[in-house]
């Protein structure tokens, strides 16, 4: 498909957190969970910040647990147990009733009907989101960067996604809400990028100068890509 201003596009890939649902909703829904494990999440946030800048790893989860063990002054096994209990399994129930952003399912359906391949690439395990708002049937590839060994913005995971889609990077449009991770990472991998602005940023016209598209609603994204 030839998209005005972007050239040939064969696939559209999406981030999940903050892109398919409003990220503030999970913070509100899980506020007591975050408070109950406040010290843990503080160390977890610092560890993830550090690992966002790391190279691709053979076993991301093991290295993450090792770093958390140092911060928590516990064994690696105990750190792994806490990560599973508090983060991976602990946050999962809060996504059961989490609504997706308006017109997301419609967008996936229309993109698929237009002949575009669709992918998901998230820094958190996609399976944590359950059925992902019924979007799975539209997806050709669903990947978590942890399993691939490198968090965004490392281009490694974007490149691996491109290989699994069997679409060259320059023909992929990546959609995300983070300038630091989604825009920077996808552009470094040679992809086009669509940046999802918050309503406030959209109101003040705060587009991202590095993204090929800046949009605030999924109807806008549809119009840009399909028209």
Secondary structure as GFF3:
##gff-version 3
##sequence-region A 1 227
A	DSSP	beta_strand	2	3	.	.	.	ID=ss1
A	DSSP	beta_strand	7	8	.	.	.	ID=ss2
A	DSSP	beta_strand	11	14	.	.	.	ID=ss3
A	DSSP	alpha_helix	23	29	.	.	.	ID=ss4
A	DSSP	alpha_helix	31	36	.	.	.	ID=ss5
A	DSSP	alpha_helix	38	51	.	.	.	ID=ss6
A	DSSP	alpha_helix	60	72	.	.	.	ID=ss7
A	DSSP	alpha_helix	76	82	.	.	.	ID=ss8
A	DSSP	pi_helix	83	88	.	.	.	ID=ss9
A	DSSP	three_ten_helix	92	95	.	.	.	ID=ss10
A	DSSP	alpha_helix	104	113	.	.	.	ID=ss11
A	DSSP	beta_strand	117	122	.	.	.	ID=ss12
A	DSSP	three_ten_helix	126	129	.	.	.	ID=ss13
A	DSSP	three_ten_helix	132	134	.	.	.	ID=ss14
A	DSSP	three_ten_helix	136	138	.	.	.	ID=ss15
A	DSSP	beta_strand	141	144	.	.	.	ID=ss16
A	DSSP	alpha_helix	145	148	.	.	.	ID=ss17
A	DSSP	alpha_helix	155	165	.	.	.	ID=ss18
A	DSSP	three_ten_helix	169	171	.	.	.	ID=ss19
A	DSSP	beta_strand	172	176	.	.	.	ID=ss20
A	DSSP	pi_helix	179	183	.	.	.	ID=ss21
A	DSSP	alpha_helix	184	188	.	.	.	ID=ss22
A	DSSP	beta_strand	192	196	.	.	.	ID=ss23
A	DSSP	alpha_helix	199	203	.	.	.	ID=ss24
A	DSSP	beta_strand	213	215	.	.	.	ID=ss25
A	DSSP	alpha_helix	218	226	.	.	.	ID=ss26
###
